[in-house]
């Protein structure tokens, strides 16, 4: 697998994984690689920095060797080391990395929508279709909910007249 930084003809930048360099070339030539923001199929590789693992002496996020006595924790082999002595920037939420902050206007809008949905509704998980249907039929009190539904479940809800709409983000799930 190989990850490429890509950009479209409109200047939008995004990353994507491919089985190989040849697979990217084949898919791009066939017009099957499209921009994640505007859908343009005029996509090319953008300049990207190579991933190089640090040497034995780890480097802190500010580029200085870590002082002795501080702990480093890595969440994955590709995640940067974080020092207990360093503090996250003010714009980044505690525990969030630089990649979790929105990089553009569209991402900021989706992040704001997510925050509003999650703070003003109940997450019902995979029970979304049954909960929405029960509220529509008056079996349970109405409230704002969000959750997950299979495409056929969502289609059935729409055909029954249940007011639902897809969200442009996946739910936060804790893994492991």
C-alpha positions in Angstrom: 0.0 0.0 0.0 1.1 3.5 -0.7 -0.3 6.9 0.4 -0.2 9.8 -2.0 -0.9 13.5 -1.3 -3.1 14.5 -4.2 -4.5 17.8 -5.6 -7.3 18.5 -8.1 -7.5 21.0 -10.9 -9.3 23.4 -8.5 -6.4 23.3 -6.0 -8.1 21.1 -3.3 -5.6 18.9 -1.5 -6.3 15.4 0.0 -4.6 12.1 0.7 -5.5 8.6 -0.5 -4.2 5.1 -0.3 -3.5 2.9 -3.3 -2.3 -0.7 -3.7 0.7 0.4 -5.7 2.1 3.3 -7.8 0.9 1.4 -10.9 -2.6 1.1 -9.4 -2.7 4.9 -8.9 -1.6 5.5 -12.5 -4.2 3.0 -13.9 -7.0 4.5 -11.8 -6.1 8.1 -12.5 -5.8 7.4 -16.3 -9.3 5.8 -16.2 -10.7 8.9 -14.4 -11.6 6.8 -11.3 -9.7 9.0 -8.9 -11.7 12.1 -7.9 -11.4 15.0 -5.6 -12.8 14.5 -2.1 -14.2 18.0 -2.1 -15.4 18.9 -5.6 -15.5 15.6 -7.4 -13.2 16.6 -10.2 -11.5 13.7 -11.9 -8.5 15.9 -12.9 -6.3 14.7 -10.0 -2.5 14.6 -9.8 0.1 13.7 -7.2 1.1 16.7 -5.1 4.6 17.2 -3.6 4.9 15.4 -0.3 7.5 14.8 2.3 8.8 11.3 2.6 8.1 9.4 5.8 11.3 8.8 7.6 11.5 7.2 11.0 13.5 9.1 13.6 16.8 7.7 14.8 17.4 6.4 18.2 17.3 9.8 19.8 13.7 10.9 19.4 12.9 14.4 18.4 10.2 16.4 20.2 7.5 18.2 18.1 9.5 21.4 18.2 12.5 19.8 16.7 14.7 19.5 19.8 16.0 16.3 21.4 13.8 15.3 24.2 15.2 16.0 27.6 15.9 12.9 29.8 13.2 11.9 32.3 10.2 12.7 30.0 7.9 10.0 28.8 7.0 9.4 25.1 3.9 7.6 24.0 3.3 6.4 20.5 -0.2 5.4 19.3 1.0 3.9 16.1 4.3 3.4 14.2 3.5 6.4 12.1 2.3 8.8 14.9 4.7 11.4 16.1 6.1 11.0 19.6 4.6 13.4 22.1 6.5 14.5 25.2 4.9 14.9 28.6 6.8 18.2 28.9 5.3 19.7 25.8 1.8 21.2 25.7 -0.5 21.2 22.7 -1.1 24.5 20.8 -4.1 26.6 22.0 -6.1 25.9 18.8 -5.8 22.1 19.2 -8.1 20.3 21.7 -6.3 18.3 24.4 -5.4 14.9 23.0 -5.9 16.0 19.4 -3.1 16.1 16.9 -2.4 18.5 14.1 -4.2 16.3 11.6 -7.4 16.4 13.6 -7.8 20.2 13.1 -9.8 21.3 10.0 -7.5 22.4 7.2 -10.0 24.2 5.1 -13.3 26.0 5.0 -15.3 22.9 4.1 -13.6 20.8 6.8 -14.3 23.5 9.4 -18.0 23.6 8.4 -18.3 19.8 8.7 -16.5 19.9 12.0 -18.9 22.6 13.3 -21.9 20.6 12.0 -20.6 17.5 13.8 -20.2 19.4 17.0 -23.7 20.7 16.8 -25.3 17.4 15.9 -23.4 15.5 18.7 -24.2 18.1 21.3 -27.9 18.5 20.4 -29.0 14.9 19.7 -28.8 11.4 21.2 -26.6 8.8 19.5 -28.6 5.7 19.1 -26.0 3.7 17.1 -27.3 0.9 14.9 -30.8 1.2 16.4 -31.3 4.4 14.4 -33.9 3.0 11.9 -36.1 1.4 14.7 -35.8 4.5 16.9 -36.7 6.9 14.0 -39.6 4.7 13.0 -40.9 4.4 16.6 -40.8 8.2 17.0 -42.6 8.7 13.6 -45.4 6.3 14.6 -45.7 8.0 18.0 -44.6 4.9 20.0 -41.8 6.9 21.7 -41.5 10.6 22.4 -39.9 12.7 19.7 -36.3 13.8 20.2 -33.3 14.6 18.1 -31.3 11.5 17.3 -28.4 10.4 15.1 -27.0 7.0 14.4 -26.2 4.4 11.8 -28.5 2.8 9.2 -27.9 0.4 6.3 -28.7 1.9 2.9 -31.8 -0.3 2.6 -33.0 0.7 6.1 -32.6 4.4 5.2 -34.4 3.9 1.9 -37.3 2.2 3.7 -37.5 5.1 6.2 -37.7 7.6 3.4 -40.4 5.6 1.6 -42.4 5.5 4.8 -42.2 9.3 5.1 -39.9 9.4 8.1 -37.8 12.6 7.9 -34.2 11.5 7.8 -31.1 12.8 6.1 -27.5 11.5 5.8 -24.7 13.2 7.7 -21.4 14.0 6.0 -19.3 12.3 8.7 -19.0 9.0 10.5 -19.7 8.5 14.2 -16.9 8.7 16.7 -16.1 5.1 17.8 -13.7 3.9 20.3 -11.6 1.1 18.9 -9.9 -1.5 21.1 
